[in-house]
């Protein structure tokens, strides 16, 4: 029997009626199959449980138990079964009462083939519609079941992020069967971030996800016996731990977790711990503190655990460089002002003259801003950090590892002076290229008597004063002096190698006035043109 066919059952105490129903239409054409038949209601009740038909045709008038009572019992037990009552004209009013028990339709005797087809098609459409809906519903239920772990994590993440109503939180906890200890009602958030231990290794997206999953597995194993600890992923590829367990010191657990993860995965790990809070709605405050503590990794470095309550915040003094000071530092570096740069770095750390044990973190924070300003300068000028800082330990790592103010200041001064040296070197190369191009331009256009400082500055998009200063600095001559020198050198060459007249030579080198040409030539060589030719 095909599994997609509708199953049909016939109940009638008359054998001929049952046979008539079986042969009146071709049931197979309608995707149906008669699976059983019964001659009494009592016999039929047992068969219903055995065959579970989709549709039952039953006579209304049968001995011991009539069709209406039989229908009522079947529908109470199996609401999805459709029942069609067979009745005569004189029983029709009586049959109407069967509507109350949930009868689907009626067929009047004598049985008509067309009427049977009409009723059968109607029932088939309804059953198929219900089956499709049931299939879709079961499919959704299956998907929901498969996605339940993800949905639980999504809710826990929302619990950390959003200000949810308490009733909404409790309803969702109940729906997902999350095992919170409501009698304790204290919560603490922890955020964990892992990264490759190889600083030169750029992890791909898949490798990052795998590293996070491996770390998460370690955490799940570590807390496998702690029913009030929840471990789930964040959107930023970080892992969150939510503790609702009064018997656990989460800080001690984090110390053990750090050692486990480093040893097993050979990676860097940073852990931020928020303060304990009371009440489900306040979990987000502990989470925010955990995130702030984790962000402190830029100060304390890799493989560190930071608790929010250990951060020494101060409202009286500024922990970061003011924007105007940052801009001043960047200007000094770009302008190549080494002394001013060093003095500014010294000034930044004046307030740390009397160092106390807790100020090292503040020193690192200010240092971080100096490094950031340096990186901005390098980025603006298209210079790679490796071109100016050749040590294997990068500035950030050096600052994280340094324990004294002199070491940190030395690192920052070396960095800024290296950048200045690199910028000066690049500027010098650029100036050399420009000066070379200007010289080539003068050589090519030597016959042009209008060559001048202003003309050249306009062609090369330079300020006249700046161009004059650069040219003098690079060549030891002004542009006018250089043009005159090149003209006279060219004139000497022409006088030696050709029989050109004086005025012709003058025109060739851009000095059309013969008298002025003679004066300039004698001033440059110490000889008149005629004396020079005689020699």
C-alpha positions as CSV (number, residue, x, y, z in Angstrom):
1,X,0.0,0.0,0.0
2,X,1.4,3.4,-1.0
3,X,2.1,5.5,2.0
4,X,0.7,8.7,0.4
5,X,-2.8,7.2,-0.3
6,X,-5.7,8.1,2.0
7,X,-7.0,5.2,4.0
8,X,-10.7,4.4,3.9
9,X,-12.9,2.4,6.3
10,X,-16.6,1.3,5.7
11,X,-18.9,0.5,8.6
12,X,-22.4,-0.9,7.8
13,X,-24.3,-3.9,9.1
14,X,-25.6,-4.7,5.5
15,X,-23.1,-6.6,3.4
16,X,-24.6,-5.4,0.1
17,X,-24.2,-1.8,1.1
18,X,-20.6,-2.3,1.9
19,X,-20.0,-4.0,-1.4
20,X,-21.9,-1.3,-3.3
21,X,-19.7,1.4,-1.7
22,X,-16.5,-0.5,-2.6
23,X,-17.6,-0.9,-6.3
24,X,-19.5,2.4,-6.9
25,X,-16.3,4.3,-7.8
26,X,-12.7,3.6,-8.6
27,X,-11.1,4.6,-5.3
28,X,-7.6,4.3,-6.6
29,X,-8.3,7.1,-9.1
30,X,-8.9,9.4,-6.1
31,X,-5.7,8.3,-4.3
32,X,-7.6,6.3,-1.7
33,X,-7.6,2.7,-0.6
34,X,-10.2,0.8,1.4
35,X,-8.1,-0.7,4.2
36,X,-10.9,-2.4,6.3
37,X,-14.6,-2.9,6.7
38,X,-16.8,-3.7,9.7
39,X,-20.4,-4.9,10.2
40,X,-20.9,-3.2,13.6
41,X,-19.8,-0.2,15.5
42,X,-18.2,-2.2,18.2
43,X,-16.1,-4.2,15.7
44,X,-15.3,-0.9,13.9
45,X,-13.9,0.7,17.1
46,X,-11.2,-2.0,17.4
47,X,-10.3,-1.7,13.7
48,X,-10.0,2.1,14.0
49,X,-7.1,1.7,16.5
50,X,-5.5,-0.9,14.3
51,X,-5.7,0.7,10.9
52,X,-6.1,4.4,11.7
53,X,-8.1,5.3,8.7
54,X,-8.3,8.9,7.3
55,X,-12.0,8.6,6.3
56,X,-14.8,6.5,7.6
57,X,-18.1,5.8,5.9
58,X,-20.7,4.7,8.5
59,X,-24.3,3.7,8.4
60,X,-26.4,5.7,10.9
61,X,-28.7,2.9,11.9
62,X,-27.0,-0.1,13.3
63,X,-27.8,-2.6,16.1
64,X,-26.3,-2.2,19.6
65,X,-24.6,1.2,18.8
66,X,-25.8,3.6,16.1
67,X,-23.6,5.5,13.7
68,X,-23.8,8.8,15.6
69,X,-22.6,7.4,18.9
70,X,-19.8,5.5,17.1
71,X,-18.8,8.8,15.4
72,X,-18.8,10.7,18.6
73,X,-16.4,8.1,20.2
74,X,-14.1,8.1,17.2
75,X,-13.9,11.9,16.9
76,X,-13.2,12.2,20.6
77,X,-10.3,9.8,20.3
78,X,-9.0,10.9,16.9
79,X,-10.2,14.4,15.9
80,X,-8.4,14.2,12.5
81,X,-10.4,11.4,11.2
82,X,-13.2,12.5,8.8
83,X,-16.6,10.7,9.0
84,X,-19.3,10.5,6.4
85,X,-22.7,9.3,7.6
86,X,-25.0,7.1,5.3
87,X,-28.6,7.8,6.0
88,X,-32.1,7.4,4.4
89,X,-34.6,10.2,3.8
90,X,-36.7,9.2,6.8
91,X,-33.6,9.3,9.0
92,X,-32.3,12.7,7.8
93,X,-33.7,14.8,10.6
94,X,-32.2,12.4,13.1
95,X,-28.9,12.5,11.2
96,X,-28.7,16.3,11.5
97,X,-28.0,16.0,15.1
98,X,-24.7,14.3,14.2
99,X,-23.4,17.7,13.2
100,X,-22.8,18.4,16.9
101,X,-20.4,15.5,17.2
102,X,-18.3,16.6,14.3
103,X,-19.6,14.6,11.3
104,X,-17.9,15.9,8.1
105,X,-20.7,15.1,5.5
106,X,-23.8,13.0,4.7
107,X,-24.7,10.6,1.9
108,X,-28.4,9.8,1.3
109,X,-29.5,6.3,0.3
110,X,-29.8,5.0,-2.3
111,X,-26.1,5.7,-2.8
112,X,-25.3,7.7,-5.9
113,X,-21.9,7.5,-7.6
114,X,-21.7,11.2,-8.4
115,X,-22.6,12.1,-4.9
116,X,-19.9,9.8,-3.5
117,X,-17.3,11.4,-5.9
118,X,-18.3,14.9,-4.8
119,X,-18.0,14.1,-1.1
120,X,-14.7,12.2,-1.6
121,X,-13.1,15.0,-3.6
122,X,-14.1,17.6,-1.0
123,X,-12.7,15.5,1.9
124,X,-9.5,14.7,-0.1
125,X,-8.8,18.4,-0.6
126,X,-9.4,19.2,3.0
127,X,-7.2,16.3,4.2
128,X,-4.4,17.2,1.7
129,X,-4.5,20.8,2.8
130,X,-4.2,19.7,6.5
131,X,-1.5,17.2,5.7
132,X,0.5,19.9,3.9
133,X,0.1,22.3,6.8
134,X,1.0,19.5,9.2
135,X,4.1,18.7,7.1
136,X,5.2,22.3,7.1
137,X,4.5,22.6,10.8
138,X,6.5,19.5,11.6
139,X,9.3,20.7,9.3
140,X,9.4,24.0,11.2
141,X,9.4,22.2,14.5
142,X,12.3,20.1,13.3
143,X,14.2,23.3,12.2
144,X,13.4,24.9,15.5
145,X,14.8,21.9,17.3
146,X,17.9,21.9,15.2
147,X,18.4,25.6,15.7
148,X,17.6,25.5,19.4
149,X,21.3,25.7,20.6
150,X,21.8,28.7,18.3
151,X,18.6,30.4,19.5
152,X,19.5,29.9,23.1
153,X,22.9,31.6,22.5
154,X,21.2,34.4,20.6
155,X,18.9,35.0,23.6
156,X,21.8,34.9,26.1
157,X,23.7,37.4,23.9
158,X,20.6,39.7,23.8
159,X,20.4,39.3,27.6
160,X,23.9,40.8,27.8
161,X,23.2,43.5,25.3
162,X,19.6,44.7,25.7
163,X,17.4,46.1,28.4
164,X,14.7,43.4,28.4
165,X,11.6,43.3,30.6
166,X,11.8,40.9,33.5
167,X,8.7,39.0,32.5
168,X,10.0,38.6,28.9
169,X,13.4,37.3,30.3
170,X,11.7,34.8,32.6
171,X,9.3,33.6,29.8
172,X,12.2,33.0,27.4
173,X,14.3,31.3,30.1
174,X,11.4,29.0,30.7
175,X,10.8,28.3,27.0
176,X,14.5,27.4,26.4
177,X,14.7,25.5,29.7
178,X,17.7,27.5,30.7
179,X,18.9,26.4,34.2
180,X,19.2,29.7,36.1
181,X,19.4,29.7,39.9
182,X,16.6,32.1,40.6
183,X,17.1,31.7,44.4
184,X,20.6,33.1,44.1
185,X,19.9,35.8,41.5
186,X,23.5,37.1,41.2
187,X,25.3,37.2,37.9
188,X,28.8,37.9,36.6
189,X,29.9,38.2,33.0
190,X,33.3,37.2,31.5
191,X,34.5,37.9,27.9
192,X,37.3,35.9,26.3
193,X,39.2,36.7,23.2
194,X,41.7,34.4,21.5
195,X,44.2,35.2,18.7
196,X,47.1,33.5,16.9
197,X,50.3,33.4,18.9
198,X,52.3,34.0,15.7
199,X,52.3,37.8,15.2
200,X,53.3,37.4,11.6
201,X,50.5,34.9,10.8
202,X,47.3,36.4,9.3
203,X,44.5,34.0,10.2
204,X,41.8,33.6,7.6
205,X,38.1,33.8,8.6
206,X,37.8,30.0,8.8
207,X,40.9,29.7,11.0
208,X,39.6,32.4,13.4
209,X,36.3,30.6,13.7
210,X,38.0,27.3,14.3
211,X,40.3,28.8,17.0
212,X,37.2,30.3,18.7
213,X,35.4,26.9,18.6
214,X,38.4,25.0,20.0
215,X,38.6,27.5,22.9
216,X,34.9,27.2,23.4
217,X,35.1,23.4,23.6
218,X,37.8,23.7,26.3
219,X,35.5,26.0,28.3
220,X,32.6,23.7,28.0
221,X,34.7,20.8,29.2
222,X,36.0,22.8,32.1
223,X,32.6,23.8,33.3
224,X,30.8,20.5,32.3
225,X,29.7,19.8,35.9
226,X,28.6,23.4,36.7
227,X,24.9,23.7,35.8
228,X,24.7,27.4,36.5
229,X,27.5,28.4,34.1
230,X,26.5,29.4,30.5
231,X,29.0,29.5,27.7
232,X,28.2,31.0,24.3
233,X,29.6,32.9,21.3
234,X,29.5,36.6,20.7
235,X,29.1,38.3,17.4
236,X,32.7,39.6,17.5
237,X,34.2,36.1,17.6
238,X,34.6,36.4,21.3
239,X,33.3,33.9,23.9
240,X,31.1,35.0,26.8
241,X,30.7,33.2,30.1
242,X,27.7,34.0,32.3
243,X,28.0,32.8,35.9
244,X,25.0,32.3,38.1
245,X,26.8,29.9,40.5
246,X,27.4,31.1,44.1
247,X,29.9,28.3,44.7
248,X,32.4,29.3,42.0
249,X,35.1,32.0,42.1
250,X,35.1,33.0,38.5
251,X,38.5,34.8,38.7
252,X,40.2,31.6,39.9
253,X,38.5,29.7,37.1
254,X,39.8,32.2,34.5
255,X,43.4,31.7,35.7
256,X,43.1,28.0,35.1
257,X,41.3,28.5,31.8
258,X,44.1,30.8,30.6
259,X,46.8,28.2,31.3
260,X,44.7,25.4,29.6
261,X,44.0,27.4,26.4
262,X,47.6,28.6,26.0
263,X,49.0,25.1,26.5
264,X,46.5,23.3,24.3
265,X,46.0,25.8,21.5
266,X,49.4,27.7,21.5
267,X,47.6,31.0,21.1
268,X,47.2,34.3,22.9
269,X,44.2,34.8,25.2
270,X,42.8,37.8,26.9
271,X,40.0,37.7,29.5
272,X,37.9,40.6,30.8
273,X,35.8,40.1,34.0
274,X,32.8,42.3,35.0
275,X,31.6,42.8,38.6
276,X,28.9,40.7,40.1
277,X,25.4,42.2,39.8
278,X,22.0,41.3,41.3
279,X,19.0,40.7,39.1
280,X,18.5,39.4,35.6
281,X,18.0,42.9,34.1
282,X,21.4,44.0,35.4
283,X,23.4,41.4,33.6
284,X,24.1,43.9,30.8
285,X,26.1,46.1,33.3
286,X,28.4,43.3,34.2
287,X,28.8,42.5,30.5
288,X,29.7,46.2,29.7
289,X,32.3,46.1,32.5
290,X,33.8,42.8,31.2
291,X,34.1,44.4,27.7
292,X,35.8,47.5,29.2
293,X,38.2,45.2,31.1
294,X,39.0,43.2,27.9
295,X,39.6,46.4,26.0
296,X,42.4,47.1,28.5
297,X,44.5,44.5,26.7
298,X,46.0,47.3,24.7
299,X,47.6,48.5,27.9
300,X,48.4,45.2,29.7
301,X,49.3,43.1,26.6
302,X,48.6,39.6,25.6
303,X,47.7,36.6,27.9
304,X,46.3,38.8,30.6
305,X,43.2,38.6,32.9
306,X,41.7,42.0,33.8
307,X,38.9,42.5,36.3
308,X,36.9,45.7,36.0
309,X,37.2,46.4,39.7
310,X,41.0,46.4,39.4
311,X,41.0,49.3,36.9
312,X,42.2,52.5,38.6
313,X,40.0,55.1,36.9
314,X,40.7,58.7,37.7
315,X,38.4,61.6,37.0
316,X,40.9,64.3,38.1
317,X,43.6,63.8,35.5
318,X,43.4,63.2,31.8
319,X,44.7,59.7,30.8
320,X,44.9,60.5,27.1
321,X,46.7,63.2,25.0
322,X,44.4,66.1,24.2
323,X,43.7,66.5,20.4
324,X,45.7,69.7,20.1
325,X,48.7,68.1,21.7
326,X,48.4,65.1,19.3
327,X,48.2,67.5,16.3
328,X,51.3,69.4,17.6
329,X,53.2,66.1,17.9
330,X,52.3,65.1,14.4
331,X,53.3,68.5,13.0
332,X,56.7,68.4,14.7
333,X,57.3,64.9,13.3
334,X,56.3,65.9,9.7
335,X,58.4,69.1,9.9
336,X,61.5,67.2,11.1
337,X,61.8,69.1,14.4
338,X,63.6,66.6,16.4
339,X,64.3,68.7,19.5
340,X,60.7,69.9,19.8
341,X,59.5,66.3,19.4
342,X,61.7,65.1,22.3
343,X,60.7,68.0,24.5
344,X,57.0,67.4,23.8
345,X,57.4,63.7,24.8
346,X,59.1,64.7,28.0
347,X,56.3,67.2,28.8
348,X,53.7,64.5,28.3
349,X,55.1,62.4,31.2
350,X,55.9,65.3,33.6
351,X,52.9,64.4,35.8
352,X,54.4,60.9,36.3
353,X,57.5,62.3,38.0
354,X,56.7,60.6,41.3
355,X,55.9,57.1,40.1
356,X,53.6,55.0,42.2
357,X,52.9,51.4,41.7
358,X,49.6,51.9,40.0
359,X,50.7,54.6,37.4
360,X,52.4,52.2,35.0
361,X,49.1,51.5,33.3
362,X,48.4,55.2,32.9
363,X,51.9,55.7,31.4
364,X,51.2,52.9,28.9
365,X,47.9,54.6,28.0
366,X,49.5,57.9,27.2
367,X,52.3,56.0,25.3
368,X,49.6,54.3,23.3
369,X,48.3,57.7,22.1
370,X,51.9,58.7,21.1
371,X,52.3,55.5,19.0
372,X,48.9,56.1,17.5
373,X,49.8,59.6,16.5
374,X,53.0,58.2,14.9
375,X,51.0,55.6,13.0
376,X,48.7,58.3,11.7
377,X,51.7,60.2,10.3
378,X,53.1,57.1,8.6
379,X,49.7,56.2,7.2
380,X,49.2,59.8,5.8
381,X,52.6,59.6,4.1
382,X,52.3,56.0,2.9
383,X,55.2,54.8,5.0
384,X,55.3,51.2,6.4
385,X,56.1,50.9,10.2
386,X,58.7,48.2,9.4
387,X,60.6,50.8,7.4
388,X,61.2,52.9,10.5
389,X,61.1,50.4,13.3
390,X,63.4,47.4,12.5
391,X,63.3,45.8,15.9
392,X,61.6,42.4,16.1
393,X,59.5,43.7,19.0
394,X,57.0,46.3,17.7
395,X,56.4,49.6,19.6
396,X,53.1,48.4,21.1
397,X,54.6,45.2,22.4
398,X,57.7,47.0,23.7
399,X,55.5,49.4,25.7
400,X,53.5,46.4,27.0
401,X,56.7,44.7,28.2
402,X,58.5,47.8,29.6
403,X,58.1,48.3,33.3
404,X,59.7,51.7,33.8
405,X,59.1,55.2,32.5
406,X,62.6,55.8,31.1
407,X,62.3,52.6,29.0
408,X,59.0,53.7,27.6
409,X,60.2,57.3,26.9
410,X,63.2,55.9,25.1
411,X,61.0,53.7,23.0
412,X,58.8,56.6,22.0
413,X,61.7,58.9,21.3
414,X,63.4,56.2,19.1
415,X,60.2,55.7,17.2
416,X,59.6,59.4,16.5
417,X,63.2,60.1,15.6
418,X,63.3,57.2,13.2
419,X,60.1,58.5,11.6
420,X,61.6,62.0,11.2
421,X,64.8,60.5,9.7
422,X,62.7,58.4,7.3
423,X,60.6,61.5,6.3
424,X,63.7,63.6,5.8
425,X,65.3,60.9,3.7
426,X,62.1,60.6,1.5
427,X,61.8,64.4,1.2
428,X,65.4,64.6,0.2
429,X,64.8,62.0,-2.6
430,X,61.8,63.9,-3.7
431,X,63.7,67.2,-3.8
432,X,66.5,65.6,-5.7
433,X,64.0,64.3,-8.3
434,X,62.4,67.7,-8.7
435,X,65.8,69.5,-8.9
436,X,66.9,67.0,-11.6
437,X,63.7,67.6,-13.5
438,X,64.2,71.4,-13.3
439,X,67.8,71.0,-14.6
440,X,66.6,68.9,-17.5
441,X,64.0,71.4,-18.3
442,X,66.6,74.2,-18.4
443,X,68.9,72.2,-20.6
444,X,66.1,71.5,-23.1
445,X,64.8,75.0,-23.1
446,X,68.1,76.9,-23.0
447,X,67.4,78.8,-26.2
448,X,64.3,80.3,-24.6
449,X,65.3,83.7,-23.3
450,X,62.2,83.9,-21.1
451,X,63.3,81.1,-18.7
452,X,62.9,82.5,-15.2
453,X,62.3,81.5,-11.6
454,X,58.6,82.4,-11.8
455,X,58.1,80.5,-15.0
456,X,59.8,77.4,-13.7
457,X,57.8,77.6,-10.4
458,X,54.6,77.8,-12.4
459,X,55.5,74.8,-14.6
460,X,56.4,72.6,-11.6
461,X,53.5,73.8,-9.4
462,X,55.9,75.2,-6.7
463,X,56.0,78.4,-4.6
464,X,58.7,80.7,-5.9
465,X,60.2,81.3,-2.5
466,X,60.1,77.6,-1.7
467,X,61.6,76.7,-5.0
468,X,64.4,79.2,-4.7
469,X,65.2,77.9,-1.2
470,X,65.2,74.3,-2.3
471,X,67.4,74.9,-5.3
472,X,69.9,76.9,-3.4
473,X,70.0,74.3,-0.6
474,X,70.5,71.4,-3.1
475,X,72.9,73.1,-5.6
476,X,74.5,76.0,-3.7
477,X,73.3,78.3,-6.5
478,X,70.2,80.4,-7.2
479,X,68.2,79.4,-10.2
480,X,69.3,82.5,-12.1
481,X,73.0,81.7,-11.3
482,X,72.5,78.1,-12.5
483,X,70.8,79.2,-15.7
484,X,73.6,81.6,-16.5
485,X,76.2,79.0,-15.7
486,X,74.6,76.5,-18.1
487,X,74.2,79.1,-20.8
488,X,77.9,80.1,-20.7
489,X,79.0,76.5,-20.5
490,X,77.0,75.8,-23.6
491,X,78.4,78.9,-25.3
492,X,81.9,77.8,-24.6
493,X,81.1,74.5,-26.2
494,X,79.7,76.2,-29.3
495,X,82.6,78.6,-29.5
496,X,85.1,75.7,-29.4
497,X,83.4,73.5,-31.9
498,X,81.8,75.8,-34.4
499,X,82.5,78.9,-36.5
500,X,79.2,80.5,-35.4
501,X,79.2,84.3,-35.0
502,X,78.9,85.7,-31.5
503,X,75.3,86.8,-31.9
504,X,74.4,83.4,-33.2
505,X,76.0,81.7,-30.2
506,X,74.1,84.1,-27.9
507,X,70.8,83.3,-29.5
508,X,71.5,79.5,-29.2
509,X,72.0,79.9,-25.4
510,X,69.0,82.3,-24.9
511,X,70.9,85.6,-24.7
512,X,69.8,87.6,-27.8
513,X,71.5,90.8,-26.8
514,X,75.2,90.4,-28.1
515,X,76.5,93.2,-25.9
516,X,74.9,91.7,-22.8
517,X,76.1,88.3,-23.9
518,X,79.7,89.6,-24.1
519,X,79.5,91.1,-20.6
520,X,78.1,87.9,-19.0
521,X,80.7,85.7,-20.8
522,X,83.6,87.8,-19.6
523,X,82.3,88.0,-16.1
524,X,81.9,84.2,-16.0
525,X,85.2,83.2,-17.8
526,X,87.4,86.2,-17.1
527,X,88.0,86.6,-20.9
528,X,86.4,88.4,-23.7
529,X,84.8,86.3,-26.4
530,X,87.6,87.2,-28.9
531,X,90.4,86.4,-26.5
532,X,88.7,83.1,-25.6
533,X,88.6,82.2,-29.4
534,X,92.2,83.1,-29.9
535,X,93.2,80.8,-27.1
